[in-house]
Amino acid sequence: INPAGFTIHSAIHEVRHDAQCVIHLHTKATIGVATVEGGLKPWSQYAMFSLASLSYHGYEGLAVNDEEKARLQSDLGTTNHMLLHNHGGLTVGPTVGDAFMRFYDLQRACEIQMDLLQSGQPIIEIPQDIVDGIQQQANIVHSGETGGQKAWPAMLRRAYKLDPTFCE
């Protein structure tokens, strides 16, 4: 056991050289969906972007065991979104903008799912053949010039407008 542990970010960077940015957050919505049996469901368009490239990692306690690092790396594989059971969410991207937009979609999908679960109403699932066929579309819509490269500057402008001391 490594008493200092490993960071999830550094573990990902070791094996995913395409992932110049790793975002890992413990939001209520991502923890909630990561804790619900069956994980993320095909219940919204936001979910489609994440489901197209989603993996899961089982909870093993605090990230202090070096053997877990190899399992985390293996579980992520080539996906760009990960839900860590009972823990939170993670996204990767070639830029901060791409990783941010991926996490934005994952977060929104999880918020919508948690709201739907609380509604108690019947849920219309997106058919599996559509889920299976959307990966190519998702890779085009939320990557590079059509995704993070355009959305990230807009998000930064919004952050600076809300708080001029942002990133000081």
N, C-alpha and C positions, 0 to 999 in steps of 0.2 A: 504494500500500500504506500502510495506517495502522499505524505501528510499535506503537502501543498496542493495536491490534486493537479489536474490538467484543466486547461480552459477548453470549453467546447469550441470556441473560435479557432484556437491554434490547432486542435485536432482536425478540424475540417480543412484548414489551410494546408496541412501536411499532405493531404491526399487529393484535394480538389484545386488544382492550380488554375482552373478557369474561374474559381470563386474568389474574386478579388475582394468581395465584401460578404461578410456573414452577419446576419441580424438574428439575434436570439433574445426573445422577450418572454416575460411571464405575465401575460395579460389575463384578466378574468376569463375572457372568451376562449382564448387558445387553451388555457388550462382546463376549462370546462369541457370543451370538445375532446381534448386529449384524454380526458378522464372517463368520458361516456363510452360504454361498450359500443364497438363498431366505428368509433371515430367520426371523421367528417363524412357527411351524407351528401348525395347529389340533389340538394334541395334548392340551389340558387345558381345564378350565372357566376357569382363570385366563387362559389365552390368549384365550378368547372375549371377555372384557371388553376386552382391548387390541386384538384384531383388529377389533372393531366400529368403531374409530376410530383406525387406525394409519397413519402415514406413515413414509417413510425419507428420509434426507439422505445423499448420498454424501460420502465423506471427501475433503477438499480441503487437508489439512495443518492447521497451527495456525490458529485463527480470527483472522487478521490482515488479511485481504483484504476491503475493504468491499463488493466485488462479490459475495462469498459471502453476505453478509447478506441480500441480496434473494432469492437462491436458497433459503436456509434458510427465510425467511419464506414463500416460495411453496410449498416442499415441505411445510411444516407445514399450510398452508391452514386448514381448519376442524377438523382432527383434534385429538384430545386426548392422543395418545400418539405418540412418535416414537422410532425407533431411528436413531442416527447411525452409519453404517457405520464399523467399526473404532474406535469412539469411546465409545459408551455410550447411555444412554437419557434421555428427556425427557418430562415430562408437564405439562399445564396444567390449571388449574381456576379456578372463580370464587371459591374459598376455599382456604386452606392444606389443610384437611381433604380437600376433593375432589381436589386435586392429589396429596396424599399417598396417598390410597386408590388413585388411578389408578397411581401409581408402585409401590405395594405389589403390585397385581395384575400389572403388567408385570414386576417383579422376580421374583415367584413363577413366572410363566409361563416366564421365561427360565431360572430355576433348574431347573424341572421338565424343560424341553426339553434342557438340557445334561446332566442326569442320564440322561434317556432315550437320548440319543445315546451316552453312555458305556456304557449297559447292553448294547448290541449285540443287543437283543431286537427282534422285529418290533413295529411301532407301529401302533396303531389310530387312524387320522385321523378327526376329526369331519367328517361330510359337508358339502360346500360349501353346500348349501341351508340347513343349520342355521346355519352361520357367517354367511351372508347375512341370515338372519332374526333374528339375536340382537341387532343393534344397538339396536333400540328397547328391548328388555329390559335391556340393559346400561346404557343411559342412565337407566333408572328405578332399577335396583338400586344403582348406585354413584354416585349424584349427590344433591346436596342433602340433604333430610331423611332419606332412606333410605341414604345413603352417608357421605360425609365429615363431615356435621354430627353424626352419631351416633358414628362410629368415631374421629374425631380426638380428642375429649375423652377417650375411653377409652385411646387410644394415649398421650396426654400423661400421664394418671394412671400408666400403666405405666412410662413413661420416668422420671417423678419417683420412683416406687417403686424402680426399679433404680439411679437416681442422683439423690439429692436436690439436687445442684448443677446439674442439667440446666437450661440456658438462663439461667444467671446472668450 
